[in-house]
Amino acid sequence: MRTPQQRVHDATRHLLDLLEHGESLTPEAIELRCELAEATAEAGHLDDSYYQVEELLKDARREHGPDHPAVVRAVEAVEAVRAIGMRAAEMTD
């Protein structure tokens, strides 16, 4: 099983490859951005992860409209990051 750090590394590399071709808002890029945000949260960098998913959701909605599967996936990523954050907060209480 890959560690969160490995997932961050892999998603970043794949996303950078897509960005070289200007494809930051394709469904594939949005999926990679979701993966990166979730892995970033799991790696303990919650502030960065919250920022990533907030921007991702705005971008996905603007590019694809509210009902597109990429937007649904972005919403799932927001929820996943929030859940990770809540679990982390519970562990520190």
C-alpha positions, 0 to 999 in steps of 0.5 A, a space after each residue: 500500500 502506498 503511503 500518503 507521501 507516495 500518493 502526493 508524489 505520484 499525483 504531483 508528477 502526473 499532474 505536472 505532466 498534464 499541466 505541461 500541455 495546459 490541461 488543468 481542468 480536464 476530468 483527468 486533471 481534476 481527478 489527479 487534483 482530488 487525489 493530490 488534495 486527499 493525499 496531502 490531507 492524509 500526509 498531515 498538511 490540512 491547510 494546504 489540502 483545504 486550499 486545494 479542494 476549495 480552488 478545485 471545486 471552484 475551477 470544476 464548477 466554472 469549467 464544467 457546470 454544476 452537474 458534471 461528474 468532475 464536479 461531483 468528484 470535486 465535491 467528494 474530495 472536499 468531503 473526504 478532506 473534511 473527514 480527514 481533518 475531523 479525524 485528525 482533530 479528534 485524535 488531538 483532543 
